[in-house]
Amino acid sequence: VAIKRVPRDRIRQWGELPNGARVPLEIVLLDRVSTGCAGVIQLLEWVELPNSFLLVLERP
């Protein structure tokens, strides 16, 4: 796996997941395409921290 940390102050665009959670657009897009699309890194999990988000991704 690979872990990516995204600081909140670096997030330019936000989106909303089907459950209503407001998250970085990167998480929304990866959530939509990471299952069933060959060649796209799969988002395994994400965690919201006070000052950042952690994304757990499959390692290519």
N, C-alpha and C positions, 0 to 999 in steps of 0.2 A: 504494500500500500504506500501511498504518498500522502502526506499531510500538508495542507496549504493554509497559512494564516493570512486573513485579509483584515487589516485594521479598519475600523469603522470610518475614520477620517479620510480614507482613500476610496471609499465607495461612492461612485458618482450616480449610479442608477439603481433604483429599488424596484422590486416586484412583489407579487403576492402569490403564495402557494394555494392550492385548492382548499387547504384547511384554514386559510385566512391569515397565516403568518406573513409578516412583512420582512422580507429578506433581500439580500443583494440579488440583482437580476441574474448574475452568474449561477446562483443556486437554482433559481426558477428554470432557467434554460437547460441546465444539466439534468434537473429532475425530469424534464419533459423528454429529453432525447437519450438519456443514458441507459434506458432499458429498450432493447430491441433494435438499436441502431449500431451496426458494425462500424468500427473505426472511431467511435466516440468513447472517450474515457468515461468510465462509470462512476457516478457519485454514489459512494457507499453509505455515507452518513455526513451530517453536518451538525455543528454545535455552536450555539450563540453564547458568547462571553460578554462581559461588560464593555470591553473596548475593541472587540474583534469577533470574527467568525472563524471557525476551524472547519475546513472541508477535508473529509477523508475520501480519497480517490483511489481507484485501482492504479497501480503503477504500470505504465506502458512497457 
